[in-house]
Amino acid sequence: MDNSNYSPSFFRFEDLRVYQKALDYYIWVQVNTEMFPNSESSHLVKSFVDTAMNISGKIAEGSSKNKTQFVFHLKEAKTSIRQCVMFTTVASKLNYFSEEQEETSRNYLMELTKMLGALIGSIQREHSPSHSSVSRSDSNDEDIVDEHNTY
């Protein structure tokens, strides 16, 4: 991929691969649940689609917070992933999903889980006191505020 014309987004969360993957999954769910019986009124479809959207929503929402709160929102996104696993299983048991669709959904969800886990780990390592390059006695309040708003 040629990144020579790439410019970062104003909303920095849009630059996160996990956010883009979560959007891809939401679109996949939207398209693949349209085939469900009574899809317009189905509680299963509405819940599945809303929960899939919630994954990217929590990433976006958390990105504007400090690092501790960002991690909290990323963990909430992982909760939404687990709920989507449940919806995937239900759709499969009701024969609304083919084996291929079930596998595709599960693969998306496994990849998202791994990506979120890596991002959470990275933020926590970066945020841990043992990795701080500036001692608290040498820093001022502005440095602390900037440290918390990097995403």
N, C-alpha and C positions, 0 to 999 in steps of 0.2 A: 504494500500500500504506500503510495506516495504522500508523505506528510508535508511536502514543501509549501503547500497552500493552506495548511491547517492553521486555524486560529482558535484558541480556547474559547469556550462558551462563556458568556456573562454569568450564567448559572453553572458554577463549577461542577455540580453533581452530574450534569449532562456529559461531562468528560469521563465519568467513571464507566468502565466496561460493564460492571455488574448492573448499573442502572440501565444501560442500553440492552443488555441481555434480559433484564426483567421486563422491559417494554416489549421485546420480541416475544416473550412468553405470554404476556397479556394479550397481544394480538393473536397469537396462536390459539389461545383459549377462546377468545371471542369468535374466531372463525370456526373452530372445531366444535363449539357448543351450539352453533346455529342449526346443526343437523339433529339435535335432540328433539324428541317429541314435545310438542307444546313449548318450544324454547322461549317464546315471548313471555309466557306466564310461569314458567318453571322456577320454583324456589331454588332448585339445584343449580340451574344455569345462572341465575342472578347472584347467588352466593359465590359460585365458582369464579365468575367474571370479576365480581367486586374484590374478592380475596386476591386474585391474580394481579389486579390493578394496585392493590394495597402494597404489594412487594416494592414496586418502583416508587409508590407514594411515600412509604416510610424512609426509603433511601433519600429521596428529595427533601422530605421534612427534616430529617435528622442532620442533613448536611449544613443547615444554617445554625446549628447549635454548637455548644462547646464539645470537645472530644468525648467526654464521658456521656453526654446526652446523645451524641451521634452513635456511639456504640450501643446505647440502649435502643435507639430506633432501628439500628441494623439487626439487633436481636429480635425485635418485633417483626421485622421483615422475614427473619428465619421462621418465626411462628406462623406467618402467613404461608410460607413454603410448605410447612408440615400440614397445614389445613388443605392446601392444594393437593398434597399427596392423598389425603383422605377423599377429596372430591374426585380425584383420578380413579381411585379404587372403586368408589361408588359407581361412577360412570361406566367403568369396565364391568362390574358385577351386573349392572342393568343392561348390558350389551349395547350401550350408547357409544362406547369407544371400541374400536378394533384393537387387536393386540399391538399393532403398529402404533396407533395413536397413544395407547397406554405407555408403551415404551418411550415414545417421543416425549410425552409429558414428564415421565419420570427422569429421563435424561436431562431435560431442561432443569428440573428441580434439583437434581444432584449437582449439576454444574453451578447453579445459583448458590446452593448451600456451601459448596467449596469456595466459591469466589467471595461470598460474604464472610466466611470463616477466616480467609486470608486477609481480607480488609480489616476485620475486627482485630486480628492478631497484630497486624502492622500498626494500627492506631494504638493499641495497648502497649506494644513495645516502645513506640515513639513517645508515649505519654508517661511511661514508668520513670520514677525518680532516678533509677540507676543509669538511664540513658540520657539524662538531662545534661547538656553541655554548659549550662549557666547555673551557678549556684543561686539559691534563693536570696542570699544576702547581697548578691551582685545585681539582681534584677530589679526593675521597677514595675509598677502596676501596668504600664503600657505593654511591656514585654509579655506579661502574663495574659492579658486580653488578646494580643495578637496570636499567642501560642494556641489559644482555644478556638480561634476562628480561621483555621487554615483550609477548611473544606468548604 
